[in-house]
């Protein structure tokens, strides 16, 4: 459902009896891009992570003693998803290093990192930071390769910084006290402000005429991919979930020369293809796989599959098993 907020319990070292530095490392890797935390004392350590998730972005409030964080090629190789993050310093100071640049963050300052490449964070004292995680694909579609966007400093007293930083800080403090619909609207505004900041810092024009329009299409695609196995899914249901008209939904997908219906079928085919290659589902026959993937008409599935992949579903399964 669009705008749903997930508010997991706060992760804090105060509630455990194991060695705090080890627990903290695990908590960071579960919540933020994986990396190595170094120079954390076993005694006297304290830290908190508080995460709130919206449809497109997540807000993570981090409070801890001074430490160093490194994301290495090893972590990148074993990562399933790339994340693009806006980092707002709330207290203390921190050094951010990526793509041959480094910035020093003081309270109210904002910068950006991309988990697809190495980066390092250094905090020499107690600090608090708000990390806003955006979909990597969404940023790249709008602004192109992210190398020129990372470690760009937006200072608290800069024109944009004086607007963006207080807004993000305030939004993070009230999300758990407002309804989902209002929270989603604030999230949309936050996304637009962050994109405006990136565009200004990188001196780069948007590749798409409407950031909000592209974000809405991305939201529709995520919804479709999540519910594609439901054979009742259709453009009307998607439009209703996003609180827009079916006609406007059609216009969103026309920007990519496709339709919502075609995207639904494509997602179902991809899920069926994945199931056909899954050894755990080897006992299922092809018609059962088609039904599981959201197809009600087996003949329609067979036609669609061969048209998309140039091979029948049965031939695909047989060929995959020979590999």
N, C-alpha and C positions, 0 to 999 in steps of 0.2 A: 504494500500500500504506500502511495507516495507520501513523503513527509514523516514517516514513522521514525520515532526516536528510540534508540537503544541506549540504555543507561546502565552499563554493568557496574558492579561494586568498585569502589576506589581500590587501587592496588597500593598498599602501603607496607613498609617494612615494620611498622609498629605491631602488626598483628601476627607475626611469626616468631618462632624460636630458633630457626636454623640460621646459619651464617648469613648476615644481611647482604653482603656483597654478591654472593652467589645467587640469592633470590632476586636481587635487583637486576642482575644481568639477564636472568630468565624473563623477568617481567618486561624489560625494555625490548627484548627480542620478540616477545609475543605481541607487543603493542605498537612498536615502531619498526622501521627497517632494521634488519639484523646487523649486528656489528659487535666489536669487542669493547667492553668498558674496562678502563685501566686506571691504576693508581687510586683505587677505592679502599680505604682502610677497613679492616674487618671489625674493628671496635669503634664505637661512636658514630656508626653510619646511620643516616636517615634519608628517606626518600619517599615520594608519592607520585603515582601516575593516576590520572583521572581522565577517562575517555568517553566522549559522546559521539555517536554515529548518526548522520543524517543520510539522505538518499545518495548524494554525490560526494560529500566530504565528511571527514572525521576531525574532531577537535580533541587534542590531547594536551592536558595541563601537566607539566613536569616540574617537580620541586625536589631538589637534592643538594647534597654537599658537592664541592668541586670534584671534577673527574674529567677523563679524556675518553672520547668515543671515536672508534675508527671502523669504517665500512670498507672492507678489502675485496679484491677480486674473488676470493673464496666465497664470501657471503653473497656476492652478486650472482655467481654461477649457480648457487643452490637456492636462489630466490625464485618464487613462483610469479610474483607480480612486481612491476616497477611502480614506485610512488613518487609523486612530486609534492613537495612540502613547502609551505610558508612558515617561517620560524619567527615568532614575535617574542622579543626579550621582555620579560615582566620585571625582573629584579636581578641584581648582579650583572656580570658581563660575560661574554663568551666570544671565542674566536671560531669562525666557520671557514673551512678551506675546501675548495672544489674547483676543478677545471682550471688550475693554474692561478686562481685568484683567492684572496682571503679578505674577510671583513670582520671588524670588531663590532660586536653588538652591545650597545648600552640600553638601559631601560627605555622601551618605546620604539626601539629600532626594529626593522623587519628585513629579512633576507630570504633566499630560496635555495633548496637543494633538490637533487634528483637521485633517487636510489639506484638508478641504472648504472651509475658510475661511482668511483671511489670518492669518499669525502671524510672529513675529520672535524670533530667538535672538541674544543678545549675550554673547560670552565675552571678557573683557578680558585674560585670561592663558591660559597653557597649561591644558588641561583634558582630562578623560576622562569619557565618559558612556556609559551603556548604554541603548539605545533598544529597547523591546519593542513591536513592531508587531502590532496585533490587527485582525481583520476588522471593518471599520466597521459592516457590516450586523448583525453579532452583538451589538455593544455597543448599537446603536440599538434593536434588538428588545428587549433586556433592560431598558434604562433610558430609552428614549425619546430625544428630541432631545438632542444632545450639548453644546449651548451652555452648560449649567449644570455640565458636567463638566470643561471645560478650565480650565487655569491654576488648579487647586485644589492647595494645597500640603499634602503629607504629609511632615512633618519626620521626620528620622532617629530622633529621640528620642521621637516620639509612639508610643502603644501599637501602632497598626497598622504604622507605619513601622519599628519595632524588629523586626517579624516579616517584613514584605514585602521590605524593602530587602536584608537579608542573604541571604534566600532567593534572590532574583533574581540577586544578584551571584554566589552560589555555583553556581547552576544554569548560568549562562553560562560559568563556568570549567571545568565538567566535561562538558558536552554532547558534546564530541568524543572522550571517553574511555569512554563507556558505551553499552550496546546500545540499539537503536531503541525497543524496548518500554519499557524503563526511562525513556528520555528522554521518551517520550510521556506517561507517568504524571506525570513532573515538570512537563511542560508543562500538563497538566490542573490540577495543583495551583496552578501559577503563574497560570493564567487565573482560577481561583476566588479566589485572594488579591487579584488586581487588581480583580476585580468587587466583592469585599467592600470594598476601599478606596474605589472609586468610589461605592458605595452610601452609605458612611459620610460621605464628604466632601460629597456632594451632598444628603445627608439625604433620599434618594429610595428608596422601596420598589421592589423588582424587579417588573416587569410580568409576569414568568413565575415560577411556583412553583419551578422547578428550573433554575438556571444550567447545571449539568452536563448535564442532559437536553437542554436547548436546544442546547448546544454539540455534543452528539453528533448531533443531528438535522442541524445545519448541516454537520457532517463527512460525513454520509451524502449530503446534497444535493450537496456538492462532488464526492464520488466518483462519483455518478450522472451529473452533468453532464460529468465528464471522460471517462467510459466509455460514454456513451449510444449512440454509433455501433456499439458491439459488439452484434450481434443476440442474443448469448447472455446478455447482462446480465439478471439477474432479482433479486428481493429476497433470495434465498438467498445469492447471490454478494456482494451489498452487506453483508449481515449478517456473513458470514464475514470480509470485509475489515476490518470494524470490531470483530471479536471479540465479537459479541453474538448473541443468538438472533433468528431471523426474527420470532418473536412480539413481542419487545421492539421490534424495528424497526417493526413495524406500529403499536405503541402510540405511538412517537415521532411518526409521521406523522399519527396520529389527532388529535394536539394541534392540527393545522392543517386538520382536516376533509378529509384526503385519505389516500391509501395510497401505499406505495413503488412499486407497479406503475403507478399513475396518474401519479406524478411522473416515472417513467422514460419513459412515453409522451409526456408533456408536453415533456420535454427533447428527445426525438427529433423531435417536431413542430417545435420551435423551430429545431433545426439544419437540418431540411428546408426550412423557410420561409426561413432565411438563405441556404441554397444556391440556392433558386429565384430569389432576387433578386441573386445574385452573377453579374456579367457574365463572370467568368472560367470559369463552369461552364455557359455558354449552350449549348454543344454537347451537353451531357448531356440525355437525355430525362427526363421526370418519373419514370418507373419506375426509372431508374438513380439519380436523386436519392433516391428512397424507400429503395432498397437501401443506398445510401451512408449514409443517416441511421439505419439500424438496423432498418428494416422488411423482413420477409421476405415478407409477404403484401401485394401491391399493392392489392387491393380493401380490405383493412383500413386501409391508409394513406389511401386516398381518402376512406373514410368518416370516419376520425378527423380528417383535415385540414378537411373541410367542416364537420364538427360543431364544431370548435374556432374556425374563422375565418369561417364563414358564406359561404364561397366555395370552389370547387374549386381544386385545386393548379394545374391548367392555366389557369384563369381568373385566378388570382393572378399567375402568371408573365406572362401576357399584359398584365394591367393594370399591372404594375410596369414592363414595358418601354415602356409608352406615356407614363410620367411623364417 
